[in-house]
Amino acid sequence: MPPPTSRPTTVQSIIIATKGTSTTTATPSTTIIIPPNTATQHSTCTVTGPSVIDFYNNVNSVKDRCTYSLLKVPEFQVLAHFMERRLTDVSLVDSVLMKVDGADILLKQGGRVLLNNSPLNLDSSPQVVNDVEISKDNTGVTARVQIKNLFMTIFFDGITVQILMEGSTGSPPTGLCEDSSSEARLPEYSSTSCETLYTNTDDSFRNCTNKTESCNFLKEAPFTSCDIDPEPYITACTDTLSRYPAVDGLKCQFLEAYARACSLKSNTTLEGWRSKTECSSEAFCQDRTCSDHEFCGEVSQYGDTRCFCRAGFASSYRERNAFGDPTVCSENTASITLVNCLLDERGIDYSVLHLIDPTCRGQVDEQNHLVTFSFNSSNCGTQIMTNESQITYKNTIMTQNVSSDMIIRYDDFMLDFSCYHARHSIQTVSFTIMESEVSGVMKAGPWTYTVSMRAYVDDACTKPVERYTNLRLNERVWVKLETYGLDENVVAVVTDSCWATDQPSSISSKKYYLIEKGCSYPAESTVEVKGNGEGTSNYFAFNMFRFSGHSKEIYLHCSLHLCVKQEGNCAMNKRRRRRRSASSNYESDSSISMGWTH
């Protein structure tokens, strides 16, 4: 049969007028002379569920998750991606990719169309995109393309893809539509799971008794008025419904596919079949957007739909009875991400969930439908616990509980999540009084903070010891330990001990203690400790001294740790101090520059 007379045999100049873009004109192709004996085509290919009914009415099923080439001719290709939905061992057609003129046009469930990963805004008025005419209505998305003297119509409603090919091919096309038994998948479009053979242990959906009765409608009027052989469609319908539950529009999609094939190929309209079979005229789940790990399915027999988790994606979570991935711990923060479709299948509405502090709620990613809850050590009602080896901070995701509510429509939900950090109880910071101030970055459990040490000559710590300040022996010196980056409502800094050495090393053999166990060293009567364990800074005083012998330097070392205030009082108890007896350390009339040789 020659191409329809209403269609030209060459591509004329096409006026492209899409919304929000300027008008451009495509370059016409050269006139094609059909050589003798070149075959003409007027054929329909239907891919619905896992079944492929090729141009020659042969039927085969796709048995894995993979991307297959349905049709490939020069300058144009149609590929279909098959994915699991409710069962792991049955893959259904899930999306369609058209490759033309260097562009990728992706048709997805819910009537979404993407051009090179950017969404297109379509309606019933055709738009020309890269020489492909595309339109969308309540039945699905239709694309029309002319390659030289070959005309093709591609239709996709989210569960069925159909290709009508009219005109001369020049050379035979390739793909599953040409030979449904061939291995026509392309490695560059195949996932790593392409070779995986799935098994399914959940037989709760396997009750398929009498579910195939709807397939036999194709043997009755008004379907009998179509001259297309119904047997391949009955075979595809029966085979699928014997292995897969008759939900999500599956009972109607084979009838719909046959009726549309009649309309595409011979312009035959089958009147009254929808009312007889109780099938809707609208595409299933039209305009509902689900993420890649979800599919749109029906919730009840009344037509309600939502996004369900794909069986393969959800299997590992269901085995662990989990709603998401493990908690992510970083510094003093924690976050946990829940999968909304897993919550939905348990009847849990994420919008009523919150942390211990009801104002802390989950943030939803609108693209992947993941819900993330996060907190740090000082907000959202976080509970902090410590022991000798670790610091733990935890929170709880729970349902909203309003005492004034008369009725409740959702179950109580509580999910604890925690972060653990090894507790480094002692952090050491050293400075030499050669410098007026030293500082360093410290890490203790979940907290990272900065510690500085500086010497002063007054108890208000307003007059610092500068680099060239001369201190006399027995002169009063104040040393302040101060931290930055800590919340004083949560933790306090405790100075455990301070000691002086005549060498830079803190473990030098000559060591003189000023503070021990958080209090003044019993043998050192000049030491005074203030604010230890009360906040994020503390300070102490001592009278200046030097080491006996030939040493001309003095180094001061302090060890400290963080105390979680929530665990109790961190302040150190005062001790009775013993006065130190006079010794040669109280030499007079001698001056020394802080940290410098004299």
C-alpha positions in Angstrom: 0.0 0.0 0.0 1.5 3.4 -1.0 1.7 6.2 1.5 -1.5 8.2 2.0 -1.9 10.9 -0.7 -2.5 13.5 1.9 1.1 13.1 3.1 4.0 14.5 1.0 6.9 12.3 0.0 9.5 14.8 1.1 9.9 16.9 4.2 8.7 20.5 3.5 9.8 23.5 5.5 8.3 23.2 9.0 7.3 26.2 11.0 8.3 25.6 14.6 6.3 27.7 17.1 6.6 26.5 20.6 5.6 28.4 23.7 8.2 30.9 24.9 10.4 30.4 21.9 10.9 32.3 18.6 9.8 30.9 15.3 12.4 29.1 13.2 12.3 27.2 9.9 13.7 23.7 9.5 15.8 23.0 6.4 13.9 20.9 3.9 15.5 17.6 2.9 16.2 16.5 -0.7 13.5 14.7 -2.8 13.6 11.0 -2.4 12.9 8.8 -5.4 11.6 5.4 -4.2 13.6 2.7 -6.0 11.9 -0.2 -7.6 10.9 -3.2 -5.4 11.2 -1.1 -2.2 8.7 -2.4 0.3 6.0 -0.1 1.7 4.8 -0.5 5.3 1.5 0.2 7.0 2.0 -1.7 10.3 1.3 -1.3 13.9 3.5 -2.4 16.9 2.1 -2.6 20.4 4.1 -2.8 23.6 1.9 -3.1 26.7 2.9 -4.4 30.1 5.7 -6.9 29.5 4.4 -7.9 26.1 5.6 -6.9 22.6 3.2 -7.5 19.6 5.4 -6.8 16.6 4.5 -5.6 13.1 3.8 -9.2 12.1 1.5 -10.0 15.1 4.1 -12.2 16.8 4.0 -12.0 20.6 6.9 -12.1 23.1 7.5 -10.9 26.6 10.4 -8.9 28.1 11.6 -10.8 31.2 14.1 -8.4 32.8 14.7 -4.7 33.6 16.4 -3.3 30.6 16.2 -0.7 27.8 15.3 -2.3 24.4 15.3 -0.8 20.9 11.7 -1.0 19.6 12.4 0.5 16.2 15.5 1.8 14.5 15.6 3.4 11.1 18.1 5.9 9.7 18.1 9.1 11.7 15.4 7.9 14.1 15.1 5.4 17.0 12.5 4.5 19.6 13.6 2.8 22.8 11.5 1.5 25.7 12.7 1.0 29.2 11.1 -1.8 31.2 10.9 -1.7 35.0 9.3 -3.7 37.8 6.3 -2.4 39.7 4.5 -4.4 42.3 6.4 -7.7 41.6 10.1 -8.1 41.2 9.8 -10.9 38.5 7.5 -9.0 36.0 8.8 -6.0 34.2 6.4 -3.6 32.5 7.1 -0.9 29.9 7.8 2.3 31.9 9.1 5.0 29.6 9.8 5.7 25.9 12.9 7.4 24.5 12.9 8.9 21.0 16.3 9.8 19.5 16.2 12.2 16.6 18.6 14.8 15.2 20.9 14.6 18.2 18.1 15.2 20.6 16.6 12.8 23.3 12.8 13.1 23.8 11.7 11.1 26.8 8.1 10.1 27.4 7.3 9.2 31.0 4.4 8.0 33.1 1.9 10.8 34.0 2.2 12.5 30.7 5.6 14.0 31.3 7.8 14.8 28.3 11.5 15.8 28.6 13.7 17.2 25.9 17.3 16.5 26.8 16.2 16.2 30.5 14.3 19.5 30.4 10.5 19.3 30.8 8.2 20.4 28.0 4.9 22.1 28.6 2.5 20.4 26.3 -1.2 20.5 25.6 -3.5 19.3 22.8 -2.1 21.9 20.4 0.8 20.2 18.5 4.3 21.5 19.1 7.2 20.8 16.8 10.4 19.8 18.7 13.4 18.8 16.6 11.2 18.0 13.7 8.9 15.8 15.9 5.3 17.0 16.3 4.2 16.3 19.9 0.8 16.8 21.5 -0.8 15.7 24.8 -4.4 15.1 25.8 -6.3 13.1 28.4 -5.5 9.8 26.6 -1.7 10.2 26.5 1.1 11.7 24.5 1.3 11.5 20.7 4.4 12.1 18.6 4.5 12.2 14.8 7.7 12.2 12.7 8.5 12.0 9.1 11.9 10.7 8.0 12.1 11.2 4.2 9.2 9.2 2.8 8.5 7.2 6.0 5.8 8.4 8.4 5.6 7.3 12.0 3.2 7.9 14.9 4.3 7.0 18.4 1.7 7.0 21.2 2.4 6.5 24.9 -0.1 6.7 27.8 2.2 5.6 30.6 1.5 1.8 30.3 1.3 1.2 26.6 3.4 2.3 23.6 2.2 1.9 20.1 4.0 2.7 16.8 2.3 3.1 13.5 4.7 3.0 10.5 3.5 4.1 7.1 5.4 4.4 3.8 8.6 3.0 2.5 11.4 2.0 4.8 14.1 1.8 2.1 15.8 -0.9 4.1 14.2 -3.1 6.8 14.0 -1.5 10.3 15.5 -3.2 13.3 14.2 -3.6 16.9 11.6 -5.6 18.8 8.8 -4.2 16.7 10.4 -5.8 13.6 11.2 -9.0 15.5 9.9 -9.4 19.0 12.0 -12.5 19.6 15.3 -10.7 19.0 17.7 -9.5 21.6 17.5 -5.9 20.5 18.7 -4.2 23.6 21.6 -1.7 23.4 24.4 -2.0 25.9 24.8 1.8 26.2 21.2 2.0 27.4 21.2 -1.0 29.6 21.5 -1.0 33.4 23.8 -3.3 35.3 20.7 -5.3 36.4 19.8 -6.0 32.7 21.0 -9.6 33.0 19.4 -10.2 36.4 16.7 -12.9 36.6 14.4 -11.9 39.4 12.6 -14.1 41.8 9.6 -13.0 43.9 8.8 -14.3 47.3 5.7 -12.2 47.9 2.7 -14.1 46.5 0.1 -11.8 48.1 -0.7 -10.4 44.6 -0.7 -13.8 42.9 -4.4 -14.6 43.3 -5.3 -14.4 39.6 -8.3 -16.6 39.5 -10.8 -15.5 36.9 -8.7 -12.3 36.3 -8.2 -13.3 32.6 -11.9 -13.2 31.8 -11.7 -9.6 30.6 -9.2 -10.7 27.9 -12.1 -12.6 26.1 -14.0 -9.3 25.6 -11.8 -9.0 22.4 -13.8 -11.9 20.9 -17.1 -10.0 21.3 -18.7 -7.0 19.7 -17.8 -4.3 19.1 -14.2 -5.5 18.9 -15.3 -8.0 16.2 -15.8 -5.2 13.8 -12.0 -4.6 13.6 -10.0 -6.5 11.0 -6.9 -6.8 13.2 -6.4 -10.3 14.5 -7.3 -10.1 18.3 -5.4 -13.3 19.2 -2.0 -11.7 19.9 -3.7 -9.3 22.2 -5.7 -12.0 24.0 -2.4 -14.0 24.4 -0.6 -11.0 25.8 -3.5 -10.2 28.1 -3.9 -13.8 29.4 -0.2 -14.3 29.9 0.2 -11.1 31.9 -2.8 -11.4 34.1 -1.9 -15.0 34.9 1.4 -13.7 36.4 0.4 -10.2 37.6 -2.5 -8.7 39.6 -5.3 -7.1 37.7 -4.7 -3.6 39.2 -3.5 -0.2 38.0 -5.6 -0.3 34.9 -4.2 -3.6 33.7 -7.6 -5.2 32.9 -8.4 -2.4 30.5 -5.0 -1.6 28.9 -5.0 -4.6 26.5 -8.5 -3.7 25.4 -7.4 -0.1 25.0 -4.3 -1.1 23.1 -6.4 -3.2 20.6 -9.0 -0.5 20.1 -6.3 2.1 19.5 -4.5 -0.2 17.1 -7.7 -0.4 15.1 -8.0 3.3 15.1 -4.4 3.9 14.1 -4.2 1.3 11.3 -7.6 1.4 9.6 -9.3 4.5 11.2 -11.9 2.1 12.7 -13.7 3.4 15.8 -15.1 0.8 18.1 -18.2 2.3 19.6 -19.5 1.4 23.0 -16.7 -0.8 24.2 -15.8 1.3 27.2 -19.3 1.2 28.7 -19.4 -2.5 28.2 -16.1 -3.2 29.8 -16.3 -0.3 32.4 -13.0 1.2 31.1 -12.3 4.9 31.4 -11.3 7.1 28.4 -8.6 8.9 30.3 -5.0 7.6 30.6 -4.3 5.9 33.9 -2.5 8.2 36.4 -2.5 11.1 34.0 -0.6 14.1 35.4 0.6 12.4 38.6 4.3 12.6 38.9 6.2 9.8 40.6 10.0 9.6 41.2 12.2 7.0 39.5 11.9 4.5 42.4 8.1 4.8 42.3 5.3 4.0 40.0 1.7 5.3 39.9 -0.9 2.8 41.0 -4.4 2.6 42.3 -5.1 2.6 46.0 -8.7 1.4 45.9 -11.4 0.3 43.4 -12.8 3.8 43.4 -10.0 5.1 41.2 -7.8 6.8 43.9 -4.1 6.7 42.9 -0.8 7.4 44.5 2.9 6.7 44.0 4.0 3.2 45.2 7.5 2.0 45.8 8.9 -0.3 43.1 9.2 -3.8 44.4 12.9 -4.1 43.7 13.7 -0.8 45.3 11.6 -1.5 48.4 12.6 -5.1 49.0 15.7 -4.4 51.1 13.8 -1.9 53.2 10.9 -4.3 53.8 13.3 -7.1 54.8 14.8 -4.8 57.5 11.4 -3.3 58.4 13.0 0.1 57.7 11.5 3.3 56.4 14.8 4.7 55.0 18.6 4.6 55.1 20.7 4.6 58.3 21.3 7.9 60.2 24.1 10.1 58.8 26.3 11.6 61.5 28.6 14.6 60.9 30.3 16.7 63.5 27.5 17.6 66.0 24.6 17.0 63.5 22.5 14.1 62.6 20.0 13.4 59.8 17.9 10.6 58.6 16.1 10.3 55.3 12.8 8.4 55.0 11.2 7.1 51.8 7.7 8.6 51.5 6.3 5.6 49.5 7.4 3.3 52.3 5.6 5.6 54.8 2.5 5.7 52.6 2.2 1.9 52.4 2.0 1.8 56.2 -0.6 4.6 56.2 1.8 7.2 57.7 1.4 10.8 56.5 4.8 12.4 56.6 3.2 15.9 57.2 2.2 14.9 60.7 5.6 13.8 61.8 8.0 15.9 63.8 11.0 15.6 66.2 10.8 16.0 70.0 10.5 19.7 69.4 7.2 19.8 67.3 8.5 22.8 65.3 11.3 20.5 63.8 9.7 18.8 60.8 10.9 16.8 57.8 11.9 18.5 54.6 10.6 16.9 51.4 12.5 16.7 48.1 9.8 17.2 45.5 11.6 15.3 42.9 12.5 12.1 44.7 9.9 12.2 47.4 12.4 11.6 50.2 11.7 13.2 53.6 14.8 14.3 55.7 14.8 15.0 59.4 17.9 16.6 60.9 19.0 18.1 64.2 22.2 19.1 66.0 23.3 18.8 69.6 21.6 21.9 70.8 18.2 22.1 69.0 15.0 20.1 68.3 14.9 18.7 71.8 18.0 16.6 71.3 19.0 14.4 74.2 22.7 14.1 75.0 24.2 11.2 77.0 27.7 10.3 77.8 29.7 7.5 79.3 33.4 6.8 79.7 33.8 5.8 76.0 31.3 7.8 73.9 29.0 10.7 73.6 25.5 10.0 72.2 22.9 12.4 71.0 19.5 11.2 69.9 16.1 12.4 68.9 12.8 10.8 68.0 10.5 11.1 64.9 6.9 10.9 66.2 3.4 11.7 65.1 1.7 14.9 66.0 -0.2 14.5 69.2 -2.7 17.3 69.9 -4.7 16.7 73.1 -7.6 18.8 71.8 -8.2 16.5 68.9 -11.4 14.6 69.3 -10.6 11.9 66.8 -7.3 10.5 65.3 -7.0 9.1 61.8 -3.5 7.8 61.9 -1.5 5.4 64.0 1.1 6.5 66.5 4.6 6.5 65.1 7.9 6.7 66.9 11.3 6.2 65.4 14.4 6.9 67.5 17.7 7.7 65.7 21.0 8.5 67.3 24.7 9.4 66.6 27.6 8.0 68.6 31.0 9.6 68.9 34.1 8.2 70.7 34.7 10.4 73.6 38.2 11.8 73.8 38.0 12.9 77.4 41.4 14.6 77.5 42.5 17.2 74.9 45.8 18.8 75.5 46.8 22.3 74.5 50.3 23.7 75.1 51.8 27.1 74.9 55.1 28.7 75.7 55.1 32.0 77.4 57.4 33.1 74.7 54.2 34.0 72.8 51.5 36.4 74.1 48.7 34.0 72.9 48.4 30.6 71.3 45.4 28.8 69.9 44.5 25.5 68.3 41.6 23.6 66.8 40.3 20.7 68.9 37.8 17.9 68.4 35.9 16.1 71.2 33.2 13.6 70.2 30.8 15.5 67.9 32.2 19.0 68.7 34.9 20.8 66.9 36.1 24.0 68.5 39.0 26.4 69.0 40.9 26.8 72.2 43.1 29.8 73.0 45.4 30.5 76.0 46.6 33.9 77.0 48.3 35.4 80.0 47.2 38.6 81.8 48.6 40.7 84.7 45.2 41.5 86.2 42.4 39.4 87.5 39.8 41.0 85.1 42.0 39.7 82.2 42.0 43.1 80.5 45.8 43.7 80.5 47.5 40.9 78.4 51.1 39.9 78.7 52.6 41.0 75.5 55.7 39.7 73.8 58.1 42.1 75.5 56.4 42.3 78.9 58.8 41.8 81.7 57.6 39.8 84.6 59.3 39.7 87.9 59.5 36.6 89.9 56.6 36.1 92.3 54.5 38.5 90.2 50.9 37.5 89.9 49.9 36.1 86.4 46.5 35.2 85.2 46.0 32.6 82.4 42.7 32.4 80.5 41.5 29.3 78.7 38.8 30.3 76.2 36.9 28.3 73.6 35.0 29.3 70.4 32.4 27.3 68.6 30.6 25.7 71.5 27.2 26.2 72.9 27.6 27.0 76.7 24.0 25.9 77.2 25.0 22.4 76.2 28.6 21.9 77.2 31.2 23.3 79.6 35.0 23.3 79.5 36.8 21.7 82.4 40.5 22.3 82.8 41.8 19.0 84.4 45.4 19.9 85.0 48.1 22.4 84.2 51.8 22.0 84.6 55.1 23.8 83.7 58.2 22.3 82.1 61.6 23.6 81.2 61.4 21.9 77.8 58.8 22.3 75.0 57.6 18.7 75.5 54.7 18.3 77.9 56.2 15.0 79.2 59.5 16.5 80.1 61.1 14.9 83.2 61.1 18.2 85.0 57.5 18.9 85.6 55.8 21.3 88.1 52.0 21.1 88.6 49.8 24.1 89.1 46.3 22.4 88.7 45.4 18.8 89.3 42.0 17.1 89.0 40.5 20.5 88.2 41.6 22.2 91.3 44.7 24.0 92.5 47.6 21.6 93.2 47.7 20.9 97.0 51.4 21.9 97.2 51.0 25.1 95.3 49.5 27.8 97.5 49.6 30.7 94.9 47.2 29.0 92.4 43.6 30.2 92.2 41.1 28.6 89.8 37.9 30.4 88.7 35.0 29.3 86.5 36.2 25.8 85.9 33.4 23.7 84.4 30.9 26.6 84.5 31.0 27.7 80.9 33.0 27.7 77.7 36.0 29.5 79.4 37.8 29.5 82.7 41.0 31.0 84.1 43.5 30.5 86.9 46.3 32.6 88.6 49.7 31.7 89.9 52.8 33.6 91.1 55.6 33.8 88.6 58.6 31.4 89.1 61.5 30.0 87.3 63.1 26.5 87.3 66.2 26.0 89.3 69.5 25.2 87.6 70.5 26.5 84.2 67.1 26.5 82.5 66.2 29.9 81.0 62.7 28.9 79.6 59.3 28.0 81.0 56.5 26.2 79.1 53.0 25.9 80.4 50.7 22.9 79.4 47.1 22.4 80.2 44.7 19.4 79.6 41.0 19.9 79.4 37.8 18.1 78.5 34.2 19.0 77.6 31.4 18.2 80.0 27.8 17.8 78.9 25.7 20.0 81.1 22.7 17.8 80.6 24.4 15.0 82.5 24.7 17.1 85.7 26.8 19.8 87.3 30.2 20.2 85.6 31.6 22.8 88.0 34.6 21.6 90.1 34.3 21.4 93.9 36.7 23.7 95.8 39.4 21.9 97.8 41.3 22.9 100.9 44.7 24.0 99.8 48.0 23.6 101.7 50.4 26.5 101.9 53.7 25.9 100.2 56.8 26.4 102.3 59.2 29.1 101.3 62.1 28.0 99.1 64.7 29.4 96.7 62.0 29.7 94.1 61.1 33.0 95.7 64.2 34.8 94.5 63.9 38.5 94.3 65.4 41.4 92.4 65.4 39.4 89.2 63.4 40.0 86.1 62.5 37.8 83.2 60.8 38.4 79.9 57.9 36.0 79.5 59.1 33.1 77.5 62.5 34.5 76.6 65.9 33.9 77.8 67.3 36.3 80.3 
